[in-house]
Amino acid sequence: MVYKYEYKGFEVAAQVAENPTTWQVRVDVQKFDNDVVVKAFPPFEESFSRSDGVLSAVLRMKKIVEQTIDDYISSGG
């Protein structure tokens, strides 16, 4: 599964892999200017218990990623 959205000018793409006991979530964050990457964060990768459900895993990762983007912007990035 891949979830994509834009947050404050950054393209966020979350990929979810299903394992027997965990959800593996990887998120790539990039900012483009005229189809050229002008800022890219290292990939965010986390494992979450499958008992929590995939939506819960994605929403927790979304919060981490958006806080990182907010911190970057507030620091003048």
Protein Blocks (a to p, Z undefined) as FASTA:
>chain_A
ZZdddeehiacdddddddfkbccddddddddeehiafbdcddddddddfklojklmmmmm
mmmmmmmmmmmmmnoZZ
